[in-house]
Amino acid sequence: MSPKSFYRILAACILVIAIIVYGRYFYPSLWENIGKKHLSSNTSVNQISSDSNYKNAPLFELPIFGPINAKLSIDVLSDYACGWSRQYYQDTIKPFVDNYLSKYDVNIKYDMVSYEGSPSLLATEAIHCGVEVYGSEYFWPLHSALFSLAEEGDLETQFSRENIIQIIKEIHVDNSSGDAHIEDFIKCLDSHKYRNYILERFKDYVGAYNNLGFPTTFLNGQPMQMMIEGKMQTVGAVSLEDFIKIIEQKLNL
């Protein structure tokens, strides 16, 4: 990664944090009520993740991979515009899913959120439309491609409608007969049918957690923690090795 790309990604992540901090300090009455429309301030991520809380809940949720009744549920909160989220996916989550998911009594789900004005908002809508139109098996290739879009170039340009449609064409499910569903995907994307739902979830996460950052991993509804300097601390992106250690500790292995 070039230094220019690194600083651009870092700036995007800092912007998300700055918006949250600014809102909390300068509009406290507003932020006290965000998340309380459906949730209390100590709500677990399991309640936030339940689409029954949302009047505009999507017909097609982002899929859960692994046994539904697994002993440990992993929920990864992430943003396509954040470089740390992308690195965590590429270096930790994807290798875990590819090589270790079936070895443990766990399931995993991504929760992609964004906020009004973010360059990643359309990409977040796209992952929902991809699952709706093509099915859950389409999640991982599209998820990887959307993260890869942010590796180079201006984020507004990289997450443009044209670029998103192009990657759909490049990785569509049925390579033998062409993509018969591309028009359905474009219709879904242009309708912005998932936008209000995505924005509402972002507000609820911010309202429920004081120090929300990207990425955040929840284990059975609680932020992931590990031992740092003699005490348990909430952590964001961790290495694959540390991630497996945390999972095994949670499973008492």
Solvent accessible surface area in square Angstrom, and as a share of the most:
residue,aa,sasa,rsa
1,M,143,0.64
2,S,48,0.31
3,P,99,0.62
4,K,153,0.65
5,S,2,0.01
6,F,74,0.31
7,Y,138,0.52
8,R,58,0.21
9,I,9,0.05
10,L,50,0.25
11,A,58,0.45
12,A,15,0.11
13,C,10,0.06
14,I,93,0.47
15,L,91,0.45
16,V,4,0.02
17,I,88,0.44
18,A,48,0.37
19,I,60,0.30
20,I,6,0.03
21,V,69,0.39
22,Y,117,0.45
23,G,3,0.03
24,R,62,0.22
25,Y,166,0.63
26,F,133,0.55
27,Y,114,0.43
28,P,71,0.44
29,S,79,0.51
30,L,98,0.49
31,W,30,0.10
32,E,108,0.48
33,N,101,0.52
34,I,23,0.12
35,G,6,0.06
36,K,112,0.48
37,K,136,0.57
38,H,58,0.26
39,L,12,0.06
40,S,63,0.41
41,S,73,0.47
42,N,130,0.67
43,T,6,0.03
44,S,25,0.16
45,V,1,0.01
46,N,85,0.44
47,Q,95,0.42
48,I,0,0.00
49,S,19,0.12
50,S,42,0.27
51,D,20,0.10
52,S,104,0.67
53,N,40,0.21
54,Y,9,0.04
55,K,162,0.69
56,N,70,0.36
57,A,41,0.32
58,P,18,0.11
59,L,155,0.77
60,F,79,0.33
61,E,84,0.38
62,L,7,0.04
63,P,18,0.12
64,I,78,0.40
65,F,39,0.16
66,G,35,0.34
67,P,74,0.46
68,I,122,0.62
69,N,145,0.74
70,A,15,0.12
71,K,111,0.47
72,L,3,0.01
73,S,40,0.26
74,I,2,0.01
75,D,17,0.09
76,V,0,0.00
77,L,0,0.00
78,S,1,0.01
79,D,0,0.00
80,Y,0,0.00
81,A,6,0.04
82,C,1,0.01
83,G,5,0.05
84,W,97,0.34
85,S,1,0.00
86,R,7,0.02
87,Q,91,0.41
88,Y,4,0.01
89,Y,1,0.00
90,Q,66,0.29
91,D,78,0.41
92,T,1,0.01
93,I,0,0.00
94,K,76,0.32
95,P,32,0.20
96,F,0,0.00
97,V,25,0.15
98,D,88,0.46
99,N,85,0.43
100,Y,65,0.25
101,L,20,0.10
102,S,112,0.72
103,K,143,0.61
104,Y,33,0.12
105,D,71,0.37
106,V,0,0.00
107,N,7,0.03
108,I,0,0.00
109,K,22,0.09
110,Y,3,0.01
111,D,6,0.03
112,M,2,0.01
113,V,0,0.00
114,S,0,0.00
115,Y,19,0.07
116,E,116,0.52
117,G,62,0.60
118,S,9,0.06
119,P,26,0.16
120,S,0,0.00
121,L,8,0.04
122,L,31,0.16
123,A,0,0.00
124,T,0,0.00
125,E,1,0.01
126,A,0,0.00
127,I,0,0.00
128,H,8,0.04
129,C,1,0.00
130,G,0,0.00
131,V,9,0.05
132,E,40,0.18
133,V,31,0.18
134,Y,21,0.08
135,G,24,0.23
136,S,52,0.34
137,E,113,0.51
138,Y,2,0.01
139,F,2,0.01
140,W,45,0.16
141,P,56,0.36
142,L,1,0.00
143,H,0,0.00
144,S,27,0.17
145,A,19,0.15
146,L,0,0.00
147,F,0,0.00
148,S,51,0.33
149,L,22,0.11
150,A,2,0.02
151,E,63,0.28
152,E,97,0.44
153,G,30,0.29
154,D,76,0.39
155,L,14,0.07
156,E,109,0.49
157,T,81,0.47
158,Q,37,0.17
159,F,5,0.02
160,S,29,0.19
161,R,95,0.35
162,E,116,0.52
163,N,45,0.23
164,I,0,0.00
165,I,15,0.07
166,Q,86,0.38
167,I,17,0.09
168,I,0,0.00
169,K,101,0.43
170,E,109,0.49
171,I,52,0.26
172,H,25,0.11
173,V,73,0.42
174,D,65,0.34
175,N,116,0.60
176,S,109,0.70
177,S,88,0.57
178,G,32,0.31
179,D,30,0.16
180,A,90,0.70
181,H,89,0.40
182,I,24,0.12
183,E,118,0.53
184,D,72,0.37
185,F,0,0.00
186,I,28,0.14
187,K,155,0.66
188,C,7,0.04
189,L,1,0.01
190,D,65,0.34
191,S,65,0.42
192,H,75,0.33
193,K,109,0.46
194,Y,5,0.02
195,R,62,0.23
196,N,98,0.50
197,Y,9,0.03
198,I,1,0.00
199,L,23,0.11
200,E,28,0.13
201,R,6,0.02
202,F,9,0.04
203,K,107,0.45
204,D,4,0.02
205,Y,0,0.00
206,V,0,0.00
207,G,18,0.18
208,A,13,0.10
209,Y,36,0.14
210,N,112,0.57
211,N,146,0.75
212,L,12,0.06
213,G,21,0.20
214,F,22,0.09
215,P,7,0.04
216,T,16,0.09
217,T,1,0.00
218,F,1,0.00
219,L,4,0.02
220,N,77,0.39
221,G,2,0.02
222,Q,102,0.45
223,P,37,0.23
224,M,1,0.00
225,Q,75,0.33
226,M,41,0.18
227,M,112,0.50
228,I,62,0.31
229,E,165,0.74
230,G,66,0.64
231,K,124,0.53
232,M,97,0.43
233,Q,57,0.25
234,T,77,0.45
235,V,19,0.11
236,G,29,0.28
237,A,53,0.41
238,V,18,0.10
239,S,60,0.39
240,L,45,0.22
241,E,113,0.51
242,D,42,0.22
243,F,0,0.00
244,I,26,0.13
245,K,102,0.43
246,I,6,0.03
247,I,0,0.00
248,E,58,0.26
249,Q,123,0.55
250,K,106,0.45
251,L,11,0.05
252,N,125,0.64
253,L,138,0.69
